[in-house]
Amino acid sequence: MKLKVGIFIFNEVEVLDFAGPFEVFSLAEKDNEKLFKVITISENGEMITTRNGLKVQPDASFEQNPDIDILIIPGGYGAEEIEIKNKKVLEWIKTQNEKVQILASVCTGAFLLAEAGLLDHKKATTHWMDIPRLEKEYPAITVIKNTRFVDEDAIITAGGISSGINMSFHIIKKLHGLQIAEATAKRMEYDIAITA
């Protein structure tokens, strides 16, 4: 059965934080059949402008309530400084956490999970530059340094930017096995030897 991956996007999102996972999940296949359907979701469904100016038209809005199995929360300035104060976004993430199989963050997307209270009493990571802030502002989280990602079963957090790609391969490996993950990485010419 094809799982649906939803990627939350917002103004000032870091491009590779969402585009990396988008590429990985979009390319994963078995017997020439796609394993995932990947969609982008924004709060209101309107076009967003990423960090450094790329414009992206989302597939859906919160109101459309798309049914998803995996939710990716990317980071960037928009996550750590803007959306972190957006109660509607935080409530939506909490609601999705109760529905999805896996909730995952990339880079400073971890701050949205932390602010929503979803990382309390769990291990988590974020971009190395933001680890001191995560430790200081959310003392109930056990912050892990020097790792690409931290898997707490239904919640996975990745370090900075390109770590989201490693995390995505890890999720594929978790759901479909190493062979599928390696075949996808080979197609992307990406080295997944450094997956932890």
N, C-alpha and C positions, 0 to 999 in steps of 0.2 A: 504494500500500500504506500502511495506517495505521500510523504509528510509535507506539511506546509510550513515554510519558514517565513516569519514576519520580521522585517528589519525596520526599527523605528528611526526616522530621519527628521531633522529639525534644522532651523537656521543655525549656522556656525558649527555644524557637525564636521568632524574630521573625515575627509574623503575616504582614505584607506580603511578606516575603522568599519565603515559599512560596505565599501566596494570590495574589500578583500573577502569577507564572508559571503557576499553576494556571488562572487565569481566561483568560490569553492563549491558552495551548495548547488549552484546552477549547473556546474559541469559534472557533478557526481552521477554516475549511471551504472546500471548492471544489465547485461544482455541488451544493450542499446536502448534501455528504458531509463528515463530520468528518475532519480530517486526522490527528488525534492521539487516542490513548486515554491519559488521565492518571490515574495512581494515586499514592497516598501510601504510603510504606513507613517503618516504625519498626523498631527493633532486635528487639523481641519481639512486635510486633503489638498491644500494649495501648494503651489510650487515653493520649494525652499532654496535658499542660497547657502551653500556649504562654506566652510572655512576656505578662504582664498578664492571664492567667487563662482564655483561651479553651480549651475542651476539644475535642479532635479525635480521632476514631476512625480510625486508619490502615486502609488496604485490605489490607496485607500485612506480613509480618515478613521478616527476613533468611532465616530457615529455610525459608520458602516459596519463596525464590529466584525471584521473578518475573522473567520475561524482558523486559528493557527496552532501548530504543535510545538514549534520552537520560536522563541522571541529573542532577538539580538538587540541589545541596547548599546549603541556606539558612544564614543566620547567626543572630546573636543571642547573648545571654549563654550559652545552652546549648551553642553551638558553641565559642566562644572560651575558655570556662572549664571546661566539664564534658566534652563529648564529645571534646575535644582530648586528654584523658587516657584515653579509652576505646579500648584496643587492638583490641577486636572491631570497633568502628566503623571505625577506620583501616584495618584489614585488609580489611574489606568494601568500602570505597571503592577500595582498590588493586585488588581482584579485579574490581570493576565497571568500573574504568578500562580493563581489558584486554578487556572485552566490548562496551562501549557505543560508539556512533558519536561522541557528544558528552558530555563531562563538564563541567558548569558549576556555578559557585558564585555565590552572592549575598551581598554584604556580608561579614561575618566568617566565612562558610562557607569563604572562601579559606584560613583558618588550618587547617582540616581537610585541605585539599588540600596545603597547605605541610607540615604535620606528617607527612603520608603520603609526602612526598618527590616529589610529582607536579608541583610548580611549579619545581623546581630548574632553573636555566639557561633559564628562560622569563620572559616579561613577564607581570605580573599586577597586579590592583588589588583594593582593598577599601574599606570605609567610610573616609572622610577622617580620622575621629578615630583610626583604627587603623593608618593607614599607617606612622607612626613605629615602632610595635611590629613590624609585618610586616618592615620594613627591618632592624631591629635583630636580631630573632630568626632571620630566614631570609636571610642575606646572599647566598645563591646565586640569589635571585630578583631580577629587575629590576623594581622596583615603579614603576608608572606612576600619577602623580597627575592630578587634574582631568580625569577621563574617566568616562563612564558604564559602559564595559566594555572589556575587552581580549580580542581574539580570537587565540588561538594554535592555530587550526585545530581540533584535537580537544578542546582544553581552553579554556574561556572563563570569565573571572572578571568579575563585575559589582561596581560600587561599592556604596554603601549603599542598602539598603531598596528604594526605588522604582526604582532602577537595574535591578533584576531584571526589571521589566516591559520596559524598553528592550532589555535583552539577549534577552528572549524573542521580541520582534518581530524582532530581528536574526537569531536562529536560524531563524525562520519565513522571513524574506527569503532567507537562505542556502540553505534547503532547497526552498522553494516559490516564491521570487520576490517582488519588491517589491509587485506588485498584491495578492497574498493578504495580505501583512503590512499594507498600507494599508487593505484592506477590513476586516480584523480590528480594527485601531485605530479605524476609523470607527465600527464597531459598539460599541466600548467608549467612544467619545467621548474618545479619548486622542490626544494630539499626539505623533507619532513623528518630528517634524522634528528633535528633539534626540536623535538615536539614538547619537551617538558621544561 
